[in-house]
């Protein structure tokens, strides 16, 4: 069975709520530029908090930004890599929530 196609909109839908929480934003991102910006902010906050994985969020932001100007085949590879980088964002949000609570 072929792997599902990864899209920027799909990544945003899947991770925007956790990323917005971590970025201290009241509203989850709905567009790539806002999502990329929030990922960058979150990476900085998590680095200061000492939460492992912040570098993955920086990488995901870079990959998503790079994918926006790439042809379809390379774009899919970049987005798949970004999806892998974002896999732990829910766990990072839980760890951050536990530290704050």
C-alpha positions as CSV (number, residue, x, y, z in Angstrom):
1,X,0.0,0.0,0.0
2,X,1.6,3.3,-1.0
3,X,2.2,5.9,1.7
4,X,-0.2,8.8,2.0
5,X,0.8,12.0,0.3
6,X,2.0,14.6,2.8
7,X,0.9,18.2,2.3
8,X,1.6,21.4,4.0
9,X,-2.1,21.9,4.8
10,X,-2.2,18.4,6.3
11,X,0.8,19.1,8.5
12,X,-0.8,22.3,9.6
13,X,-4.1,20.6,10.4
14,X,-2.3,17.8,12.3
15,X,0.0,19.9,14.4
16,X,-1.3,23.5,14.5
17,X,-3.1,23.2,17.9
18,X,-0.1,21.9,19.7
19,X,2.3,24.3,18.0
20,X,0.0,27.3,18.8
21,X,-0.1,26.2,22.5
22,X,3.6,26.0,22.6
23,X,4.0,29.3,20.9
24,X,1.6,31.0,23.4
25,X,-0.7,31.9,20.5
26,X,-4.4,32.0,21.0
27,X,-5.2,30.8,17.5
28,X,-3.6,27.9,15.6
29,X,-2.0,28.7,12.3
30,X,-4.0,28.2,9.2
31,X,-1.4,29.2,6.6
32,X,2.2,28.0,6.0
33,X,3.9,31.3,6.8
34,X,2.2,31.6,10.2
35,X,2.9,27.9,10.9
36,X,6.6,28.3,10.0
37,X,6.8,31.3,12.2
38,X,5.2,29.6,15.1
39,X,7.5,26.6,14.7
40,X,10.5,28.9,14.9
41,X,9.2,30.6,18.1
42,X,8.4,27.2,19.7
43,X,11.9,25.9,18.9
44,X,13.3,28.8,20.8
45,X,11.0,28.4,23.8
46,X,11.7,24.6,24.1
47,X,15.4,25.1,23.8
48,X,15.3,27.5,26.8
49,X,13.1,25.1,28.7
50,X,15.6,22.3,27.9
51,X,13.1,20.1,26.1
52,X,14.7,17.6,23.7
53,X,13.5,17.9,20.1
54,X,13.5,21.6,19.7
55,X,16.0,21.2,16.8
56,X,13.5,19.0,15.0
57,X,11.0,21.9,15.0
58,X,13.6,24.2,13.5
59,X,14.3,21.6,10.8
60,X,10.6,21.1,10.1
61,X,10.2,24.9,9.6
62,X,13.1,24.9,7.2
63,X,11.9,21.9,5.3
64,X,8.3,23.3,4.9
65,X,9.7,26.6,3.7
66,X,12.0,24.9,1.2
67,X,9.2,22.7,0.0
68,X,7.1,25.7,-1.0
69,X,9.5,26.5,-3.9
70,X,10.3,23.0,-5.0
71,X,8.9,20.8,-7.9
72,X,6.5,18.1,-6.9
73,X,8.8,15.1,-6.5
74,X,11.4,16.8,-4.3
75,X,8.6,18.7,-2.5
76,X,7.1,15.4,-1.3
77,X,10.4,14.2,0.0
78,X,10.9,17.5,1.9
79,X,7.4,17.3,3.4
80,X,7.8,13.7,4.4
81,X,11.0,14.7,6.2
82,X,9.1,17.6,7.9
83,X,6.4,15.2,9.0
84,X,9.1,13.0,10.7
85,X,10.5,16.0,12.4
86,X,7.0,16.9,13.7
87,X,6.2,13.5,15.1
88,X,7.2,14.4,18.6
89,X,5.5,17.7,18.8
90,X,2.6,16.3,20.9
91,X,5.0,14.8,23.4
92,X,6.9,18.1,23.6
93,X,3.6,19.9,24.3
94,X,2.8,17.4,27.0
95,X,6.3,17.8,28.6
96,X,6.0,21.6,28.4
97,X,2.5,21.4,30.0
98,X,3.8,19.3,32.8
99,X,6.7,21.7,33.4
100,X,4.3,24.7,33.5
101,X,1.7,23.0,35.6
